[in-house]
Amino acid sequence: MANDNHFRTRTLMVATRGVREYRETIPSLIRSGDVVLEVGCGWGTTTAELARHAKDVLGTDVSRECIVRAQGLHPTLDFRVLDAFDLRAVLDLAMPFSAVYIDLSGLSGYRGLLDLIALLSTYAALLEPRVIVVKSGALKHFALCCQAWSRPSGTFVGCCPSQP
């Protein structure tokens, strides 16, 4: 259930489609002083790119095999096994994350959209990062087509690209 903190976040949320868009955001959104958490780092390729732009980066994945491979490919970077939905474990990292990158392939389709939105809202409320970037074509499409109702003007804000 959402609480007031879920709706008061100042975190910028960026939805991307595909790994190319996901990585293209790095030079524009990551600052040299950022501490970045990557959730779903796989073999650490994006984590390594993030490390070139940020002060510190932590790559995490639920797969121990992926973390072992990432550590072998990028021995100077920090990688840890972590379940993205284990919020206690995320908080126990006790790092001041200013940016979060999320690539959870299992939640990239429409069936996982509600879980993904809940996860993003929770990370924004708990970690209070400046920005969260997520790789999800379904979320990007939803965001592009979503219109917010504005009071008191009684108008919509935003417009789906397929609409006039």
N, CA, C and O of each residue as an XYZ file, in Angstrom:
656
protein
N       0.842     -1.181      0.000
C       0.000      0.000      0.000
C       0.886      1.243      0.000
O       1.860      1.320      0.749
N       0.551      2.189     -0.822
C       1.326      3.429     -0.919
C       1.098      4.297      0.308
O       0.000      4.344      0.863
N       2.152      4.977      0.715
C       1.996      5.960      1.779
C       2.346      7.327      1.204
O       2.705      7.438      0.032
N       2.241      8.364      2.025
C       2.484      9.725      1.540
C       3.865      9.890      0.924
O       4.024     10.669     -0.015
N       4.877      9.167      1.434
C       6.232      9.295      0.889
C       6.310      8.849     -0.576
O       7.124      9.370     -1.338
N       5.473      7.893     -0.967
C       5.478      7.433     -2.347
C       5.064      8.542     -3.316
O       5.470      8.539     -4.478
N       4.265      9.478     -2.841
C       3.751     10.526     -3.714
C       4.513     11.839     -3.573
O       4.229     12.793     -4.297
N       5.453     11.903     -2.678
C       6.220     13.127     -2.455
C       7.643     13.047     -3.000
O       8.440     13.960     -2.787
N       7.956     12.002     -3.675
C       9.316     11.825     -4.164
C       9.691     12.912     -5.173
O       8.861     13.372     -5.957
N      10.942     13.299     -5.131
C      11.477     14.250     -6.104
C      12.393     13.528     -7.096
O      13.083     14.161     -7.895
N      12.388     12.217     -7.034
C      13.229     11.408     -7.902
C      12.738     11.478     -9.348
O      11.558     11.265     -9.626
N      13.651     11.776    -10.255
C      13.355     11.720    -11.675
C      13.364     10.259    -12.087
O      14.322      9.541    -11.801
N      12.309      9.809    -12.756
C      12.240      8.432    -13.219
C      12.305      8.431    -14.735
O      11.514      9.098    -15.402
N      13.253      7.678    -15.274
C      13.475      7.623    -16.715
C      13.276      6.192    -17.189
O      13.956      5.277    -16.728
N      12.341      6.004    -18.112
C      12.075      4.684    -18.680
C      12.736      4.601    -20.047
O      12.593      5.499    -20.877
N      13.463      3.511    -20.270
C      14.142      3.298    -21.548
C      13.697      1.974    -22.144
O      13.204      1.091    -21.443
N      13.878      1.857    -23.438
C      13.562      0.598    -24.113
C      14.856      0.044    -24.682
O      15.487      0.671    -25.532
N      15.240     -1.107    -24.223
C      16.428     -1.768    -24.737
C      17.706     -1.287    -24.072
O      17.758     -0.220    -23.461
N      18.728     -2.110    -24.212
C      19.998     -1.840    -23.541
C      20.696     -0.609    -24.123
O      21.389      0.101    -23.394
N      20.526     -0.343    -25.415
C      21.181      0.823    -26.015
C      20.666      2.113    -25.376
O      21.464      2.949    -24.951
N      19.355      2.283    -25.303
C      18.801      3.486    -24.668
C      19.209      3.566    -23.198
O      19.551      4.635    -22.693
N      19.167      2.433    -22.531
C      19.528      2.352    -21.109
C      20.930      2.930    -20.890
O      21.144      3.751    -19.998
N      21.866      2.491    -21.711
C      23.250      2.964    -21.565
C      23.453      4.379    -22.105
O      24.322      5.103    -21.619
N      22.669      4.780    -23.096
C      22.801      6.132    -23.649
C      22.471      7.218    -22.624
O      22.891      8.364    -22.788
N      21.744      6.884    -21.596
C      21.381      7.874    -20.573
C      22.556      8.237    -19.671
O      22.554      9.302    -19.053
N      23.545      7.377    -19.591
C      24.622      7.540    -18.607
C      25.347      8.879    -18.720
O      25.453      9.571    -17.707
N      25.851      9.287    -19.882
C      26.577     10.569    -19.938
C      25.712     11.774    -19.584
O      26.217     12.771    -19.069
N      24.421     11.688    -19.857
C      23.519     12.806    -19.581
C      23.055     12.870    -18.129
O      22.832     13.956    -17.593
N      22.911     11.726    -17.502
C      22.290     11.696    -16.174
C      23.247     11.461    -15.017
O      22.942     11.830    -13.883
N      24.400     10.852    -15.281
C      25.318     10.530    -14.188
C      26.363     11.621    -14.043
O      26.989     12.047    -15.014
N      26.536     12.061    -12.801
C      27.499     13.111    -12.467
C      28.726     12.487    -11.808
O      28.661     11.382    -11.269
N      29.827     13.199    -11.858
C      31.090     12.657    -11.334
C      31.036     12.349     -9.838
O      31.811     11.515     -9.368
N      30.164     12.982     -9.086
C      30.058     12.729     -7.652
C      29.003     11.703     -7.274
O      28.792     11.450     -6.088
N      28.334     11.104     -8.261
C      27.242     10.169     -7.982
C      27.724      8.849     -7.410
O      28.798      8.353     -7.752
N      26.904      8.294     -6.534
C      27.056      6.931     -6.039
C      25.882      6.173     -6.652
O      24.723      6.483     -6.380
N      26.193      5.175     -7.485
C      25.174      4.519     -8.303
C      24.980      3.064     -7.885
O      25.945      2.332     -7.662
N      23.724      2.663     -7.784
C      23.346      1.270     -7.577
C      22.792      0.754     -8.895
O      21.855      1.331     -9.445
N      23.371     -0.338     -9.407
C      22.762     -0.997    -10.557
C      22.143     -2.304    -10.087
O      22.817     -3.159     -9.512
N      20.855     -2.439    -10.341
C      20.093     -3.623     -9.969
C      19.872     -4.438    -11.237
O      19.311     -3.939    -12.213
N      20.312     -5.688    -11.219
C      20.217     -6.524    -12.403
C      21.386     -6.276    -13.329
O      21.202     -6.033    -14.522
N      22.585     -6.336    -12.785
C      23.790     -5.956    -13.539
C      24.264     -7.025    -14.513
O      25.098     -6.740    -15.372
N      23.756     -8.246    -14.400
C      24.200     -9.299    -15.311
C      25.701     -9.478    -15.224
O      26.229     -9.731    -14.141
N      26.402     -9.352    -16.344
C      27.854     -9.547    -16.380
C      28.630     -8.269    -16.129
O      29.855     -8.257    -16.249
N      27.941     -7.194    -15.784
C      28.619     -5.973    -15.350
C      29.010     -4.995    -16.439
O      29.770     -4.065    -16.171
N      28.523     -5.169    -17.656
C      28.906     -4.278    -18.746
C      28.425     -2.844    -18.491
O      29.192     -1.895    -18.647
N      27.167     -2.691    -18.103
C      26.647     -1.352    -17.810
C      27.273     -0.810    -16.534
O      27.536      0.389    -16.439
N      27.514     -1.660    -15.564
C      28.162     -1.233    -14.320
C      29.520     -0.606    -14.635
O      29.876      0.427    -14.068
N      30.267     -1.224    -15.528
C      31.580     -0.694    -15.916
C      31.441      0.670    -16.596
O      32.255      1.565    -16.366
N      30.419      0.829    -17.426
C      30.177      2.120    -18.073
C      29.786      3.174    -17.034
O      30.248      4.313    -17.102
N      28.952      2.804    -16.092
C      28.572      3.720    -15.014
C      29.799      4.158    -14.219
O      29.916      5.321    -13.832
N      30.708      3.219    -13.979
C      31.918      3.506    -13.196
C      32.794      4.557    -13.859
O      33.518      5.279    -13.173
N      32.739      4.652    -15.179
C      33.531      5.666    -15.895
C      33.006      7.080    -15.673
O      33.714      8.051    -15.939
N      31.782      7.205    -15.193
C      31.156      8.518    -15.037
C      30.879      8.904    -13.586
O      30.715     10.086    -13.285
N      30.826      7.931    -12.692
C      30.399      8.168    -11.310
C      31.563      8.070    -10.328
O      32.636      7.564    -10.656
N      31.325      8.561     -9.130
C      32.308      8.457     -8.047
C      32.443      7.011     -7.587
O      33.546      6.517     -7.354
N      31.285      6.335     -7.460
C      31.272      4.959     -6.961
C      30.072      4.251     -7.576
O      29.050      4.877     -7.857
N      30.200      2.947     -7.783
C      29.102      2.159     -8.345
C      29.106      0.768     -7.718
O      30.159      0.188     -7.452
N      27.915      0.257     -7.491
C      27.736     -1.089     -6.970
C      26.815     -1.835     -7.923
O      25.677     -1.420     -8.143
N      27.298     -2.929     -8.485
C      26.485     -3.763     -9.357
C      25.913     -4.924     -8.579
O      26.638     -5.608     -7.857
N      24.607     -5.158     -8.718
C      23.959     -6.255     -8.001
C      23.134     -7.099     -8.963
O      22.645     -6.621     -9.986
N      22.999     -8.353     -8.603
C      22.174     -9.268     -9.384
C      21.715    -10.394     -8.468
O      22.408    -10.740     -7.512
N      20.573    -10.956     -8.752
C      20.068    -12.070     -7.947
C      20.836    -13.358     -8.261
O      20.830    -14.291     -7.459
N      21.492    -13.414     -9.413
C      22.221    -14.610     -9.841
C      23.676    -14.589     -9.362
O      24.457    -13.711     -9.730
N      24.014    -15.567     -8.541
C      25.395    -15.701     -8.064
C      26.341    -15.949     -9.239
O      27.466    -15.448     -9.248
N      25.892    -16.717    -10.225
C      26.727    -16.995    -11.397
C      27.050    -15.716    -12.170
O      28.179    -15.525    -12.621
N      26.063    -14.853    -12.317
C      26.310    -13.570    -13.005
C      27.304    -12.715    -12.224
O      28.178    -12.083    -12.818
N      27.179    -12.692    -10.914
C      28.088    -11.881    -10.097
C      29.514    -12.421    -10.200
O      30.458    -11.639    -10.308
N      29.684    -13.727    -10.169
C      31.019    -14.318    -10.314
C      31.606    -13.938    -11.669
O      32.780    -13.577    -11.757
N      30.810    -14.016    -12.709
C      31.282    -13.650    -14.056
C      31.621    -12.163    -14.118
O      32.654    -11.789    -14.674
N      30.763    -11.308    -13.553
C      31.016     -9.858    -13.556
C      32.312     -9.529    -12.829
O      33.094     -8.700    -13.296
N      32.546    -10.176    -11.683
C      33.782     -9.936    -10.929
C      35.006    -10.363    -11.716
O      36.052     -9.719    -11.642
N      34.881    -11.445    -12.470
C      35.988    -11.902    -13.299
C      36.275    -10.949    -14.456
O      37.433    -10.722    -14.808
N      35.223    -10.399    -15.040
C      35.387     -9.476    -16.166
C      35.812     -8.074    -15.735
O      36.493     -7.368    -16.479
N      35.406     -7.678    -14.530
C      35.669     -6.317    -14.029
C      36.160     -6.387    -12.578
O      35.433     -6.002    -11.662
N      37.375     -6.872    -12.366
C      37.858     -7.135    -11.006
C      38.016     -5.903    -10.117
O      38.107     -6.050     -8.899
N      38.053     -4.718    -10.669
C      38.211     -3.512     -9.844
C      36.879     -2.945     -9.365
O      36.855     -1.992     -8.586
N      35.766     -3.527     -9.828
C      34.446     -3.017     -9.452
C      33.814     -3.862     -8.354
O      34.188     -5.015     -8.143
N      32.855     -3.270     -7.666
C      32.161     -3.925     -6.558
C      30.869     -4.550     -7.070
O      30.009     -3.854     -7.610
N      30.731     -5.870     -6.898
C      29.530     -6.603     -7.286
C      29.062     -7.430     -6.101
O      29.872     -7.973     -5.349
N      27.741     -7.522     -5.941
C      27.183     -8.323     -4.851
C      25.896     -9.008     -5.299
O      25.156     -8.494     -6.137
N      25.652    -10.176     -4.722
C      24.386    -10.867     -4.941
C      23.324    -10.151     -4.118
O      23.496     -9.921     -2.921
N      22.213     -9.800     -4.786
C      21.141     -9.076     -4.104
C      19.827     -9.294     -4.835
O      19.759     -9.175     -6.059
N      18.795     -9.611     -4.087
C      17.442     -9.698     -4.627
C      16.843     -8.300     -4.574
O      16.725     -7.720     -3.494
N      16.466     -7.757     -5.712
C      15.943     -6.384     -5.801
C      14.734     -6.158     -4.907
O      14.484     -5.033     -4.474
N      13.980     -7.217     -4.627
C      12.774     -7.084     -3.811
C      13.031     -7.285     -2.322
O      12.106     -7.162     -1.519
N      14.258     -7.589     -1.940
C      14.625     -7.716     -0.529
C      15.020     -6.321     -0.031
O      16.199     -5.970      0.008
N      14.022     -5.550      0.343
C      14.246     -4.152      0.696
C      15.141     -3.993      1.920
O      15.883     -3.015      2.014
N      15.086     -4.923      2.846
C      15.970     -4.868      4.009
C      17.418     -4.976      3.553
O      18.274     -4.235      4.036
N      17.703     -5.887      2.632
C      19.072     -6.050      2.123
C      19.525     -4.796      1.379
O      20.687     -4.401      1.483
N      18.624     -4.172      0.635
C      18.961     -2.932     -0.076
C      19.300     -1.838      0.929
O      20.296     -1.133      0.769
N      18.474     -1.695      1.962
C      18.745     -0.683      2.996
C      20.026     -0.989      3.761
O      20.748     -0.074      4.156
N      20.310     -2.276      3.973
C      21.514     -2.675      4.695
C      22.802     -2.334      3.941
O      23.883     -2.344      4.531
N      22.696     -2.036      2.655
C      23.877     -1.594      1.911
C      24.405     -0.285      2.484
O      25.596      0.012      2.385
N      23.514      0.490      3.081
C      23.860      1.732      3.796
C      24.783      2.639      2.978
O      25.787      3.145      3.480
N      24.423      2.829      1.723
C      25.191      3.719      0.856
C      24.276      4.859      0.396
O      23.079      4.648      0.203
N      24.827      6.053      0.220
C      24.011      7.206     -0.187
C      23.818      7.250     -1.709
O      24.420      8.080     -2.391
N      22.987      6.364     -2.228
C      22.812      6.273     -3.674
C      22.115      7.518     -4.218
O      21.019      7.872     -3.784
N      22.767      8.171     -5.169
C      22.165      9.330     -5.815
C      21.541      8.947     -7.154
O      20.795      9.732     -7.739
N      21.843      7.748     -7.639
C      21.267      7.252     -8.888
C      21.101      5.742     -8.791
O      21.922      5.052     -8.186
N      20.030      5.242     -9.394
C      19.758      3.802     -9.429
C      19.437      3.433    -10.875
O      18.608      4.074    -11.522
N      20.098      2.402    -11.365
C      19.821      1.847    -12.689
C      19.231      0.464    -12.482
O      19.787     -0.344    -11.738
N      18.100      0.182    -13.139
C      17.394     -1.080    -12.935
C      17.159     -1.767    -14.270
O      16.533     -1.209    -15.171
N      17.674     -2.992    -14.383
C      17.490     -3.812    -15.576
C      17.021     -5.181    -15.119
O      17.822     -6.101    -14.951
N      15.716     -5.306    -14.918
C      15.133     -6.572    -14.492
C      14.332     -7.136    -15.653
O      13.146     -6.840    -15.802
N      14.975     -7.939    -16.462
C      14.359     -8.436    -17.693
C      13.021     -9.126    -17.447
O      12.124     -9.045    -18.286
N      12.877     -9.793    -16.327
C      11.624    -10.468    -16.008
C      10.462     -9.521    -15.795
O       9.305     -9.941    -15.823
N      10.757     -8.241    -15.582
C       9.689     -7.264    -15.376
C       9.596     -6.268    -16.523
O       9.033     -5.186    -16.355
N      10.132     -6.609    -17.670
C      10.150     -5.651    -18.768
C       8.870     -5.671    -19.604
O       8.641     -4.753    -20.392
N       8.038     -6.690    -19.449
C       6.790     -6.768    -20.213
C       5.609     -6.235    -19.422
O       5.755     -5.806    -18.277
N       4.445     -6.265    -20.040
C       3.246     -5.701    -19.415
C       2.792     -6.470    -18.185
O       2.203     -5.878    -17.280
N       3.049     -7.774    -18.125
C       2.615     -8.565    -16.965
C       3.333     -8.149    -15.683
O       2.786     -8.296    -14.590
N       4.540     -7.638    -15.812
C       5.295     -7.227    -14.630
C       5.242     -5.740    -14.337
O       5.941     -5.253    -13.448
N       4.410     -5.009    -15.086
C       4.397     -3.553    -14.975
C       4.017     -3.057    -13.578
O       4.652     -2.137    -13.062
N       3.005     -3.642    -12.969
C       2.603     -3.196    -11.631
C       3.693     -3.459    -10.602
O       3.947     -2.624     -9.734
N       4.338     -4.622    -10.698
C       5.437     -4.929     -9.778
C       6.588     -3.945     -9.979
O       7.195     -3.489     -9.010
N       6.885     -3.620    -11.230
C       7.974     -2.692    -11.530
C       7.668     -1.295    -11.004
O       8.537     -0.655    -10.413
N       6.451     -0.819    -11.210
C       6.068      0.503    -10.710
C       6.145      0.534     -9.185
O       6.600      1.520     -8.607
N       5.707     -0.529     -8.540
C       5.794     -0.604     -7.080
C       7.252     -0.579     -6.621
O       7.589      0.086     -5.640
N       8.110     -1.302     -7.331
C       9.530     -1.328     -6.977
C      10.160      0.054     -7.146
O      10.896      0.511     -6.272
N       9.877      0.716     -8.254
C      10.423      2.058     -8.499
C       9.959      3.038     -7.427
O      10.759      3.813     -6.903
N       8.692      3.005     -7.107
C       8.152      3.902     -6.077
C       8.799      3.649     -4.728
O       9.106      4.589     -3.994
N       9.004      2.387     -4.402
C       9.608      2.035     -3.123
C      11.064      2.472     -3.065
O      11.499      3.035     -2.060
N      11.828      2.222     -4.131
C      13.227      2.661     -4.165
C      13.316      4.183     -4.048
O      14.180      4.704     -3.343
N      12.424      4.890     -4.737
C      12.428      6.353     -4.670
C      12.155      6.829     -3.253
O      12.808      7.756     -2.772
N      11.196      6.205     -2.580
C      10.838      6.613     -1.221
C      11.909      6.240     -0.196
O      12.201      7.024      0.707
N      12.495      5.051     -0.329
C      13.466      4.578      0.667
C      14.869      5.145      0.462
O      15.526      5.552      1.420
N      15.323      5.170     -0.793
C      16.705      5.584     -1.068
C      16.828      7.068     -1.403
O      17.898      7.658     -1.250
N      15.741      7.661     -1.856
C      15.703      9.073     -2.245
C      16.809      9.459     -3.227
O      17.493     10.462     -3.023
N      16.990      8.670     -4.294
C      18.007      9.044     -5.284
C      17.524     10.222     -6.129
O      16.326     10.500     -6.190
N      18.441     10.897     -6.764
C      18.110     12.001     -7.673
C      17.413     11.459     -8.918
O      16.502     12.090     -9.454
N      17.853     10.274     -9.376
C      17.318      9.699    -10.607
C      17.282      8.178    -10.519
O      18.158      7.553     -9.921
N      16.254      7.600    -11.124
C      16.166      6.151    -11.331
C      15.951      5.942    -12.824
O      15.037      6.515    -13.417
N      16.805      5.114    -13.425
C      16.676      4.757    -14.835
C      16.305      3.286    -14.886
O      16.957      2.453    -14.256
N      15.272      2.969    -15.626
C      14.822      1.579    -15.717
C      14.715      1.168    -17.182
O      14.249      1.934    -18.025
N      15.152     -0.046    -17.463
C      15.032     -0.608    -18.808
C      13.752     -1.423    -18.868
O      13.680     -2.544    -18.366
N      12.734     -0.826    -19.501
C      11.442     -1.499    -19.643
C      10.668     -0.843    -20.775
O      10.202      0.289    -20.647
N      10.537     -1.557    -21.876
C       9.761     -1.038    -22.993
C       8.305     -0.816    -22.622
O       7.693      0.158    -23.061
N       7.743     -1.717    -21.812
C       6.347     -1.575    -21.398
C       6.150     -0.317    -20.555
O       5.171      0.406    -20.738
N       7.076     -0.054    -19.635
C       6.954      1.140    -18.802
C       7.120      2.408    -19.641
O       6.405      3.389    -19.436
N       8.063      2.385    -20.583
C       8.260      3.560    -21.437
C       6.996      3.841    -22.234
O       6.561      4.990    -22.313
N       6.401      2.811    -22.825
C       5.170      2.998    -23.589
C       4.052      3.524    -22.699
O       3.338      4.452    -23.081
N       3.898      2.942    -21.524
C       2.871      3.388    -20.580
C       3.070      4.860    -20.216
O       2.119      5.642    -20.203
N       4.323      5.225    -19.921
C       4.613      6.612    -19.530
C       4.317      7.583    -20.669
O       3.800      8.675    -20.432
N       4.633      7.203    -21.882
C       4.376      8.075    -23.025
C       2.881      8.282    -23.262
O       2.468      9.331    -23.756
N       2.071      7.280    -22.909
C       0.632      7.354    -23.156
C      -0.169      7.792    -21.934
O      -1.389      7.935    -22.015
N       0.479      7.999    -20.847
C      -0.204      8.372    -19.612
C      -0.431      9.885    -19.578
O       0.458     10.664    -19.922
N      -1.617     10.282    -19.163
C      -1.935     11.692    -19.018
C      -2.365     11.951    -17.588
O      -3.185     11.218    -17.037
N      -1.814     12.989    -16.991
C      -2.177     13.348    -15.626
C      -3.274     14.409    -15.656
O      -3.216     15.356    -16.440
N      -4.248     14.243    -14.815
C      -5.326     15.216    -14.690
C      -4.830     16.372    -13.852
O      -4.213     16.159    -12.809
N      -5.084     17.574    -14.282
C      -4.620     18.756    -13.568
C      -5.800     19.538    -13.021
O      -6.696     19.942    -13.762
N      -5.783     19.746    -11.696
C      -6.797     20.592    -11.078
C      -6.169     21.920    -10.774
O      -4.960     21.892    -10.548
N      -6.750     23.018    -10.731
C      -8.185     23.248    -10.954
C      -8.526     23.525    -12.411
O      -9.694     23.763    -12.720
N      -7.564     23.505    -13.307
C      -7.846     23.861    -14.702
C      -8.726     22.841    -15.413
O      -9.359     23.169    -16.417
N      -8.776     21.615    -14.913
C      -9.600     20.593    -15.530
C      -9.068     20.133    -16.873
O      -9.840     19.801    -17.773
N      -7.752     20.114    -17.008
C      -7.143     19.693    -18.270
C      -6.201     18.527    -18.017
O      -5.841     18.222    -16.880
N      -5.818     17.891    -19.105
C      -4.838     16.825    -19.034
C      -3.450     17.395    -19.267
O      -3.289     18.366    -20.007
N      -2.448     16.794    -18.638
C      -1.062     17.161    -18.847
C      -0.393     15.992    -19.528
O      -0.454     14.870    -19.024
N       0.243     16.222    -20.660
C       0.890     15.148    -21.406
C      -0.010     14.656    -22.516
O      -1.212     14.922    -22.521
N       0.579     13.934    -23.458
C      -0.203     13.445    -24.592
C       0.471     12.213    -25.170
O       1.682     12.203    -25.390
N      -0.309     11.188    -25.411
C       0.212      9.979    -26.052
C       0.617     10.320    -27.479
O      -0.135     10.999    -28.178
N       1.791      9.866    -27.934
C       2.241     10.191    -29.278
C       1.250      9.814    -30.372
O       1.239     10.450    -31.426
N       0.420      8.800    -30.153
C      -0.541      8.379    -31.180
C      -1.805      9.208    -31.155
O      -2.653      9.049    -32.033
N      -1.962     10.084    -30.182
C      -3.148     10.922    -30.060
C      -2.881     12.294    -30.684
O      -1.728     12.722    -30.751
N      -3.944     13.002    -31.148
C      -3.761     14.337    -31.728
C      -3.317     15.350    -30.703
O      -3.119     16.519    -31.035
